Amino acid sequence: MKKLVVLSGAGMSAESGIQTFRDMGGLWNQYDVMEVASPHAWKKNPHLVHQFYNERRKQLFNCFPNKGHLLIAELEKHYEVEIVTQNVDDLHERAGSSNVLHLHGELKKARSTADPELIYDLDHWELTLNDTCEKGSPLRPHIVWFGESVPAISEAVAIVSKADVFVIVGTSLNVYPAAGLIDYIPNKTPVYVIDPNQPLMQSNRNITYIREKASVGMEKLFELLH
């Protein structure tokens, strides 16, 4: 069975009602991102950081996978599908996808500030400074903040480098190191890019552009691939 690798970004979940940072009217306008999504922010005002992610988490608990998510999961009947996502939501998993690697962490998880190996699943949206790990240290959002390394990037490179088919959906390819993953796509692998705005890629590749939102684009891609 051929390996189909999906690189997904914020546009993948926008149709499910997940606000994106970069959309007009999005989260960038409400917050200075460095005041809520950086190690500096956590040291300066952890209460505000928790407030920010609690709002995001509360929103996520009221959102559902869209048709794009469901169609990617459906492709598992025809391909070995692996997803590398920049998104911190769990909509791929809730749609039924089996293999999802989160580059930037997961909103429904928290981790110990004393031991980063201690990671906890959250079944509720609110996290406060009173929530601690088993060692007694405060929990922080299990999110890769600006200025932090991306631990999963080497695993992502390994996945991308074995792709027989590569799909890019809902990402402008502006965020690094995630955007650099395209350099590891095998040269002869066909690439499908789903995005209303066409991200720039190497012109010498075998690229098919589908200039649609995620759900409509995935419908078109599904017809092409299965």
C-alpha positions in Angstrom: 0.0 0.0 0.0 1.4 3.4 -1.0 2.3 5.9 1.8 0.3 9.2 1.6 1.6 11.9 3.8 -0.5 15.0 4.7 1.0 18.2 5.9 -1.9 20.2 7.4 -2.1 23.7 8.8 -4.6 26.2 10.2 -6.7 26.4 7.1 -7.5 22.7 7.6 -9.5 23.5 10.8 -10.8 27.0 9.9 -14.0 25.5 8.5 -14.6 23.8 11.8 -14.7 27.2 13.5 -11.1 27.1 14.9 -9.8 30.7 14.8 -6.5 31.1 13.0 -3.8 33.5 14.1 -3.2 35.0 10.7 -6.7 35.4 9.3 -8.1 38.9 9.3 -9.9 39.4 12.5 -8.0 36.4 14.0 -6.2 36.0 17.2 -3.3 38.2 16.3 -5.6 41.2 16.7 -6.6 40.3 20.2 -3.3 39.4 21.7 0.4 40.2 21.4 1.4 36.7 20.7 4.7 37.0 22.6 2.6 37.9 25.7 0.7 34.6 25.6 2.7 32.1 23.6 6.3 32.3 24.7 8.5 31.2 27.6 8.9 34.9 28.5 5.1 35.2 28.7 4.9 32.2 31.0 7.4 33.6 33.4 5.9 37.1 33.3 2.2 36.3 33.5 1.3 32.6 33.6 -2.3 33.4 34.6 -2.8 35.3 31.2 -1.2 32.4 29.3 -3.6 30.0 31.0 -6.5 32.3 30.2 -5.5 32.5 26.5 -5.3 28.7 26.1 -8.4 28.1 28.2 -10.3 30.2 25.6 -8.8 28.2 22.8 -9.5 24.9 24.6 -13.1 25.9 25.4 -13.6 26.7 21.7 -12.1 23.4 20.6 -14.5 21.4 22.9 -17.4 22.9 20.9 -15.9 22.3 17.4 -16.2 19.2 15.2 -14.2 17.8 12.3 -15.2 19.1 8.9 -15.6 17.1 5.7 -11.9 17.7 4.9 -10.8 15.9 8.1 -13.3 13.1 7.4 -12.1 12.6 3.8 -8.4 12.4 4.9 -9.5 9.7 7.4 -11.4 7.9 4.6 -8.2 7.7 2.5 -6.9 5.2 5.0 -9.0 2.6 3.1 -6.7 3.2 0.0 -3.4 4.3 1.4 -1.1 4.2 4.4 -1.9 7.7 5.6 0.3 9.6 8.0 -0.5 13.2 9.0 2.0 15.8 10.1 0.0 18.7 11.4 0.9 22.2 12.6 -2.5 22.3 14.3 -2.8 21.8 18.1 -6.5 20.6 17.8 -7.5 17.0 17.8 -9.9 17.2 14.9 -7.9 14.7 12.7 -8.1 12.1 15.5 -11.8 12.8 16.1 -12.4 12.3 12.3 -10.9 8.9 12.5 -7.3 9.3 11.4 -4.9 6.8 12.9 -1.5 8.3 12.5 -1.2 12.0 13.5 2.0 13.8 14.5 1.5 17.2 16.1 4.5 19.5 15.5 3.4 22.2 17.8 1.9 20.3 20.6 -1.7 19.5 21.6 -4.3 21.8 23.2 -6.0 19.0 25.1 -2.8 18.1 26.9 -0.8 19.6 29.7 2.7 18.9 30.9 4.7 19.3 34.0 7.0 22.3 34.3 9.4 20.1 36.3 9.5 17.1 34.0 8.6 17.5 30.3 8.1 13.8 30.0 5.1 14.0 32.3 2.2 14.8 29.9 -1.5 14.6 30.8 -4.7 14.3 28.8 -7.3 16.9 29.6 -11.0 16.1 29.6 -12.0 19.7 30.5 -11.1 23.1 29.1 -9.9 24.9 32.1 -6.3 24.8 33.4 -5.1 26.9 36.3 -2.0 27.5 38.3 -3.5 25.3 41.0 -3.2 22.3 38.6 0.0 20.4 39.3 1.8 17.3 38.2 2.5 14.3 40.4 5.7 16.0 41.5 3.8 19.0 42.7 4.9 21.4 39.9 2.5 23.6 38.0 1.2 22.3 34.7 1.7 24.3 31.5 0.0 23.9 28.1 1.5 21.1 26.1 2.3 23.6 23.3 5.5 24.5 21.5 5.8 28.2 22.1 7.6 30.8 20.0 11.3 30.6 20.8 11.1 26.9 21.7 12.5 24.0 19.7 10.2 21.6 17.8 11.0 18.2 19.2 8.9 16.3 16.7 10.6 17.8 13.6 13.1 14.9 13.1 10.2 12.4 13.3 8.4 14.5 10.7 11.4 14.5 8.4 11.5 10.7 8.5 7.8 10.5 7.6 8.0 13.0 4.8 11.0 11.4 3.2 9.1 8.2 2.7 6.1 9.7 1.0 4.7 8.1 -2.2 2.1 10.8 -2.4 2.3 14.2 -0.6 -0.6 16.4 0.2 -0.3 20.0 1.6 -3.6 21.4 2.9 -4.4 24.6 4.7 -0.9 26.0 5.2 0.8 28.9 3.7 4.2 27.3 4.3 5.4 30.4 6.1 6.0 28.8 9.5 9.4 27.2 10.1 10.7 24.6 10.7 7.4 23.1 9.4 7.7 24.8 6.0 11.1 23.3 5.6 9.6 19.8 5.5 8.9 20.2 1.8 12.6 20.0 1.1 12.5 16.3 2.2 9.7 15.2 -0.2 11.2 12.6 -2.6 11.9 14.2 -6.0 9.5 12.0 -7.9 6.7 12.1 -5.4 3.5 13.8 -6.7 2.5 16.8 -4.6 -1.0 18.1 -4.2 -1.5 21.6 -2.7 -4.9 22.5 -1.4 -5.2 26.2 -0.4 -7.3 29.2 -1.7 -4.0 31.1 -2.0 -1.3 29.2 -3.8 1.8 28.8 -1.7 5.1 29.1 -3.5 6.9 25.8 -4.1 9.7 24.6 -6.3 8.5 24.7 -9.9 10.5 21.6 -10.9 8.3 19.4 -8.8 5.3 17.5 -10.0 2.7 19.7 -8.3 -1.1 19.9 -8.7 -2.7 23.0 -7.2 -6.2 22.9 -6.0 -7.2 26.4 -5.1 -10.0 25.7 -2.7 -10.8 25.6 1.0 -9.9 22.4 2.8 -13.2 20.6 2.5 -13.9 21.3 -1.2 -10.3 20.7 -2.0 -10.2 17.4 -0.3 -13.4 16.3 -2.2 -11.6 17.1 -5.5 -8.4 15.3 -4.3 -10.4 12.3 -3.1 -11.8 11.8 -6.6 -8.3 12.1 -8.1 -6.7 9.6 -5.7 -9.0 6.8 -4.9 
